[in-house]
Structures are given as structure tokens and as C-alpha cells.
Amino acid sequence: MRVMILVCGEGLGHTSRCISLGKEMEAAGHDVHFGAYGYSRELIEKKGHTTHTISSEITLIGKAGSLNMKKSILATFRKGQLREVIKLRKLLKRIDPDVIVSDSYYIGLLTAKSRSIPCHLMMNQSNMENFFKGFGISSKIIAEIVKTFYAGVFKLTDGLIIPDYPLPHTVCRKNLELTENSWKKVFFSGPLIGKTFEETDAFELKRPHVLCTVGGFGYREPIFRKVIDAARMDSSINYTLLSGPNVDEDKFDSIPDNVQILSLIEDQFPYLKASDVIIAPGGHSTMMEALSFGIPMISIPDQSHSEQQNNAIVIEEDGLGKKLGYSASPSDILENIRSLTGEEKYKNKLNEMRELAEELNGPVALREMLEEKLQDIEHSV
């Protein structure tokens, strides 16, 4: 089977889960091609996969690190994509895939249907119109346009892949608003992560250990500094903080001995397995990785990001971690770290989620589903 995986490069969570699927498909002997752009394409190529350049379909606009979704949607609509659709159509004609998996890349779905190629859409959010709530009449109009667009997309797709635990354990469930017919197309694959718990050798880090991935730049820098301040308050807890590749570590004065700051980690899984708590924003893929390794999370979602906010609410409601805001103090952060590492109820619940992720085996389950769907098409012809 020849598979084309089209990746939305706006956020590396899309990239990591697509790499997980591609790795599994190739291991089973399938011919896998990726379509990607920007740093996402570079990362996929580094993993040794066959990669083709596609265009960015989303124009992100923001200021000082804060995303303006309304302006981003408007800019995307204005840009127009007819030329890019033609390019992608030529690429699909040349590769001639049997099936396409399009991860939040909607041009891919529309182009696939124009060539009558089965296409499954991977996503973890269907209520993008929520970004426009409370922003006036013009935003309400745009929200309705976006909602109508999504409804049309879901009708076109051959299947909706949600790379999450099945209900009622689905972390992104508050971000899913689908019609009855669309729900019939849904396949909960389970988490799609780069390495399993059993495949990973943990680093020898001093325990208890906290892994913080909020980054030390832009609007997240105050949280980064508060975590350092929390570390100063209890030297018995050790920390690894990811500052980001463009952040100079010297800008953070007098780092305590129990804190290690790294600009980038090529393979985060040995750190993850060696940690007792992870502090991160509300990104879906990071949550899937943490839960698959049985690690509780302190989620500090971006303030204007409804998807992250909803994910963080579910994490706290389900007893898998804590949700904090940007106003949280170093004392608040430390108190929640102690709670997550000290209370048995969290350990038991997280062990259940780790075992469930192993049982679901997301990449294998998704591969088998795609193989079965293709066989059904071949038998019906």
C-alpha cells in the first residue's frame, strides 16, 4: 500500500504523531510519502522518511508571542490557494497513493477528493469557531463561516482519526463538536507517540524530577522564571527546563543547583520516563506523551487559546494533573508539584492511563484500520 501523509506544520505536535504513524506503516512494509513544510519537513527528513514540500495553508498572525486567531483566519482566506491546490494535485498524480492521511491539512483533503483518493482527516479539535467568541458581530460572522467550512470538510472525508484515548477518557473531548453522521466516521486510535514506555531507557536523573517544556521566550517567559523560583524554594526537587533554541541561558541569573536548563532535546522520551511531573502548556500531543508514560502534568495553557484551556480542564477533572493560570505564583507551582508526587491517587490513575495506552497501541491500531479500509474498497470494486 502506498500511503501519503500530509502534515500541518503549525505546531510540532502534528509532526510527531504523523512520524509515529509513518514509522509503523514503513515497518509493516508499506510505501510511505510525507508532504510537509518548514521545520516540520526538516524534522521528518531527519528521521529518514521520503518527504515532499507542500505549501503552508494557514497564515498565523500574532504579536509578542500571542496568536490572533481572527486575523490569522482572515489572512488565510485572503491568501487564496488555487495555485497550491494545482501543485498538490500534480504531486498526488505523480505519487499515486492508495490512501491519504491528512493531519489538519484541509487543502490535502479537498485535493484528494478531486482525484478520488480515499482520505482520512486526523484532528483533535472540531470547534475552531470558539476562537471567535466574545469578539463582536464581525467575529460571529467569521465563526459561522468557519463552522460551515468544517461541517463541509467532515462530510467529504472518508474517516476522522482522533489520536486520543477513546471516550470517556478522551482528553480533547471538550474540543469535539460533531454531527451524528460525522461521529459515525470517528476512529479513536489511541495516542500516537514516537516511543513507547517499554522502548525507552530512562536517563539517570535525581528524583523527584520535574520536566518543564513551557519555554523561556515571549509571553511564556514569566512562567519559566516562576518555575526557577519554585525550584529555589525546595532543593530536594530537581528540574530540567527547556528554554528553546533561540533563548540565551545567560539571561536567567543565579540558576539554583537543582535546575538544569537545556535549549533543545532531540529525544525527550528518556527525560520523560525519568521525570515525576511535567510542566507544559495545553498542547494535545505533549499530553498524550505524558499520559502514555504515566506522568502527571501541570498544564499552564495559553490564556487566549480555547483548545489548550479545554485540554487542561479535562486533565484536572480526570485526576491526571493540575491546571494553573499565568497568575500562579512560585508557591502555587511548588504546592502542586508536591501534591502530584505525593498523593497515591494520582499515581494509580496515571498508571491506568499508561497501561491503557499500551493496550490501545495507537500506531498499530491506525495502521490496521487503514489496511482494512483499503481492503474493503478493493473488494467492492
C-alpha positions in Angstrom: 0.0 0.0 0.0 1.3 3.5 -0.9 0.4 6.0 1.8 0.6 9.8 1.6 0.7 11.6 5.0 0.1 15.4 4.7 1.2 17.4 7.8 0.1 20.7 9.1 3.3 22.3 10.2 1.8 24.9 12.6 2.9 23.1 15.8 5.2 20.1 16.1 2.5 18.0 17.7 1.1 17.3 14.3 4.5 16.3 13.1 5.4 14.0 15.9 2.2 11.9 15.6 2.5 11.7 11.8 6.1 10.4 12.2 4.7 7.8 14.6 2.2 6.6 12.0 4.7 6.7 9.2 7.3 4.7 11.2 4.7 2.0 11.8 3.4 1.9 8.2 7.0 1.5 6.9 7.8 -1.2 9.5 4.8 -3.1 8.1 6.2 -2.9 4.5 4.1 0.0 3.1 5.5 2.7 0.9 5.1 6.0 2.8 5.5 9.5 1.5 5.2 12.7 3.6 4.0 16.1 2.4 5.2 18.8 4.8 6.7 22.3 5.0 9.1 24.4 7.2 10.7 23.0 10.3 8.2 20.1 10.2 9.5 19.0 6.8 13.1 19.2 8.1 12.3 17.1 11.1 10.6 14.4 9.1 13.6 14.3 6.7 16.0 13.9 9.6 14.0 10.8 10.6 14.8 9.4 7.2 11.4 9.5 5.6 10.6 10.3 2.0 9.4 13.9 2.1 7.9 16.3 -0.4 7.5 20.0 0.0 3.9 21.3 0.2 2.7 24.8 0.9 1.6 26.2 4.3 -2.2 26.6 4.2 -2.6 28.6 7.4 -1.2 32.1 7.9 -0.5 32.7 11.6 -0.6 36.3 12.8 0.2 37.5 16.3 2.1 40.0 18.4 4.7 39.4 21.1 4.1 35.7 21.0 0.3 35.9 21.3 -1.7 34.3 18.5 -4.5 36.4 16.9 -6.8 33.7 15.5 -9.3 36.1 13.9 -6.6 37.9 11.9 -4.9 34.5 11.1 -8.2 33.1 9.6 -8.8 36.3 7.6 -5.3 36.3 6.2 -5.6 32.7 5.3 -8.8 33.3 3.4 -7.3 36.3 1.6 -4.2 34.5 0.5 -6.1 32.1 -1.8 -4.8 28.6 -2.5 -5.8 27.8 -6.1 -2.2 27.6 -7.3 -1.2 25.4 -4.3 -4.1 23.1 -5.0 -2.9 22.7 -8.6 0.7 21.9 -7.3 -0.6 19.4 -4.8 -2.8 17.8 -7.4 0.2 17.2 -9.6 2.2 15.8 -6.7 -0.6 13.3 -5.9 -0.8 12.3 -9.6 2.9 11.6 -9.6 2.9 9.6 -6.4 -0.5 8.0 -6.9 -1.1 7.0 -3.3 -3.7 4.4 -2.4 -4.8 6.4 0.7 -4.1 9.8 2.2 -3.9 10.7 5.9 -4.2 14.5 6.2 -3.4 15.8 9.6 -5.3 19.1 9.9 -4.2 20.0 6.4 -7.5 20.7 4.7 -6.2 21.5 1.2 -5.0 17.9 1.2 -8.4 16.6 1.8 -10.0 18.7 -0.9 -7.3 17.9 -3.4 -7.5 14.2 -2.6 -11.3 14.2 -3.2 -10.7 15.9 -6.6 -8.6 12.9 -7.6 -11.0 10.3 -6.0 -8.3 9.2 -3.5 -9.6 7.9 -0.1 -8.6 10.4 2.5 -8.8 10.3 6.3 -8.5 13.5 8.3 -6.6 13.5 11.6 -7.5 16.1 14.1 -8.0 16.8 17.8 -10.3 19.8 17.5 -13.5 20.5 15.5 -14.8 23.6 17.2 -12.5 26.3 15.8 -15.3 28.8 15.9 -14.8 29.1 19.6 -11.8 31.2 19.0 -14.2 34.0 17.9 -16.5 34.1 21.0 -16.9 37.5 22.6 -15.2 39.5 19.8 -18.1 41.3 18.3 -20.5 40.9 15.3 -17.8 40.6 12.6 -16.2 37.7 14.6 -19.6 36.0 14.9 -20.0 36.1 11.1 -16.5 34.6 10.6 -17.2 32.0 13.2 -20.2 30.9 11.3 -18.2 30.7 8.1 -15.6 28.6 9.8 -18.2 26.3 11.3 -19.8 25.8 7.9 -16.4 25.1 6.3 -15.7 22.4 8.9 -19.1 20.8 8.5 -18.4 20.5 4.8 -15.0 19.1 5.3 -16.3 16.4 7.7 -18.8 15.4 5.1 -16.1 14.9 2.5 -13.6 12.9 4.5 -13.6 9.1 4.4 -12.8 9.0 8.1 -12.0 11.1 11.1 -8.9 10.0 13.1 -8.7 11.3 16.6 -5.2 10.4 18.1 -6.5 10.2 21.6 -7.9 7.7 24.1 -11.5 6.6 23.3 -14.4 8.0 25.2 -14.9 8.6 28.1 -11.1 9.0 28.6 -10.6 11.4 25.6 -8.6 14.4 26.6 -9.7 16.5 23.7 -13.4 15.7 24.2 -14.3 19.3 25.0 -12.9 20.4 21.7 -15.1 17.9 19.7 -18.4 19.1 18.3 -19.6 16.8 15.5 -22.9 15.9 13.9 -24.3 12.4 14.3 -23.2 11.4 10.8 -19.6 12.8 11.5 -19.4 10.8 14.7 -20.0 7.6 12.7 -16.7 8.3 10.8 -14.7 8.8 14.0 -11.8 6.4 14.8 -10.1 6.8 18.2 -6.6 5.4 17.5 -5.2 5.9 21.0 -2.1 8.1 21.5 0.4 8.3 18.6 3.8 8.9 20.1 7.3 8.5 18.9 8.4 5.9 21.5 6.5 3.6 23.9 7.2 3.4 27.6 8.8 0.0 27.2 11.0 1.1 24.3 12.5 3.9 26.3 15.5 3.8 28.6 15.2 6.5 31.2 18.1 8.8 32.0 19.6 8.6 35.5 18.3 11.9 36.9 18.0 12.9 40.5 14.5 12.2 41.8 11.9 13.6 42.3 12.4 15.2 38.9 10.3 17.8 37.1 10.5 18.3 33.3 9.3 21.8 32.2 8.7 22.5 28.5 7.0 25.9 28.6 10.0 27.6 27.1 11.8 30.8 28.1 10.7 33.2 25.4 7.9 35.7 24.7 4.8 35.6 26.8 5.8 32.3 28.4 9.0 33.6 29.9 7.3 34.7 33.2 6.2 31.1 33.8 9.7 29.9 33.1 11.1 32.3 35.7 8.4 31.3 38.2 9.4 27.6 37.9 13.0 28.6 38.6 11.8 30.5 41.7 9.8 27.4 42.8 13.0 25.3 42.5 14.8 27.7 44.8 12.1 27.1 47.5 12.8 23.3 47.8 16.2 22.0 46.8 15.1 18.4 47.2 13.1 18.6 43.9 15.2 18.6 40.7 14.3 20.3 37.4 15.1 20.1 33.7 13.8 23.2 31.9 13.7 23.6 28.1 14.4 27.2 27.3 14.1 26.9 23.5 16.8 27.1 20.8 16.7 30.9 20.5 17.0 31.7 24.2 20.3 32.6 25.8 20.6 30.8 29.1 22.7 33.6 30.5 19.7 35.9 30.7 18.5 33.8 33.7 20.6 34.8 36.7 21.8 32.6 39.5 20.3 29.3 38.5 20.0 27.1 41.5 22.0 23.8 41.7 18.8 21.7 41.3 17.9 23.2 37.9 19.3 22.2 34.5 18.4 24.4 31.5 18.6 23.0 28.0 17.9 24.8 24.8 16.7 21.7 22.9 16.2 18.0 23.4 16.4 15.8 20.3 14.8 12.9 22.1 12.6 13.9 25.0 11.4 10.4 26.0 14.4 9.4 28.2 13.8 12.6 30.2 10.0 12.0 30.3 10.5 8.5 31.7 12.9 9.8 34.3 10.5 12.5 35.5 7.8 12.6 38.1 5.9 15.7 36.8 5.9 17.6 33.6 5.0 21.3 33.4 3.8 22.2 29.9 1.2 24.4 28.1 -2.0 22.7 26.9 -0.8 21.1 23.7 -2.6 17.8 22.9 0.5 15.8 21.7 2.5 16.6 24.8 -0.4 15.5 26.9 -0.6 12.2 25.0 3.1 11.6 25.6 2.9 12.3 29.3 -0.1 10.1 29.8 1.3 7.3 27.8 4.3 7.4 30.2 2.1 7.7 33.3 3.5 11.1 34.2 1.1 13.7 35.8 1.1 17.1 34.3 0.8 20.7 35.5 -0.8 22.4 32.5 -0.4 26.1 32.1 -2.4 26.8 28.9 -2.1 29.9 26.8 -4.7 32.4 28.1 -6.5 33.1 24.7 -6.2 29.5 23.4 -9.5 27.8 23.9 -8.3 24.4 22.8 -5.4 24.4 25.3 -7.7 25.6 28.0 -10.2 22.8 27.4 -7.5 20.2 27.4 -6.1 21.4 30.7 -9.6 21.4 32.2 -10.0 17.7 31.3 -6.6 16.8 32.7 -7.7 18.3 36.1 -11.2 16.9 36.0 -10.0 13.4 35.3 -7.4 13.4 38.1 -4.5 13.3 35.7 -2.8 16.6 36.8 -3.4 20.2 37.6 -4.4 23.3 35.6 -2.8 26.6 36.5 -3.0 30.1 35.1 -0.4 32.7 34.2 -1.1 34.4 37.6 0.1 31.3 39.5 2.9 32.1 42.0 6.1 30.0 42.5 4.5 28.8 45.7 1.4 27.6 43.8 3.6 25.7 41.4 5.6 24.1 44.2 2.5 23.1 46.1 1.0 21.4 43.0 4.3 19.6 42.3 4.3 18.2 45.8 0.6 17.2 45.5 1.2 15.3 42.2 4.3 13.5 43.5 2.9 12.7 47.0 -0.7 11.6 46.6 -1.3 7.9 45.7 -4.5 8.7 43.8 -2.5 10.4 41.0 0.0 7.6 40.7 -2.8 5.0 40.4 -4.7 6.9 37.9 -1.7 7.7 35.7 -0.6 4.0 35.8 -4.0 3.1 34.4 -3.6 5.6 31.6 -0.1 4.3 30.8 -1.4 0.7 30.7 -4.4 1.7 28.5 -2.0 3.4 26.0 0.0 0.2 25.7 -3.2 -1.8 25.2 -4.5 0.6 22.6 -1.2 0.7 20.7 -2.2 3.7 18.6 0.2 3.4 15.6 -0.6 -0.3 15.1 -4.4 0.2 15.6 -4.4 3.0 13.0 -2.3 1.0 10.5 -4.7 -1.9 10.8 -7.7 0.3 10.3 -6.2 1.8 7.1 -5.3 -1.6 5.8 -8.9 -2.9 6.5 -10.5 0.2 4.8 -8.4 -0.3 1.7 -9.2 -4.0 1.5 -12.9 -3.1 1.7 -12.5 -0.7 -1.2 -10.6 -3.2 -3.3 -13.3 -5.9 -2.6 -16.1 -3.6 -3.5 -14.6 -2.7 -6.9 
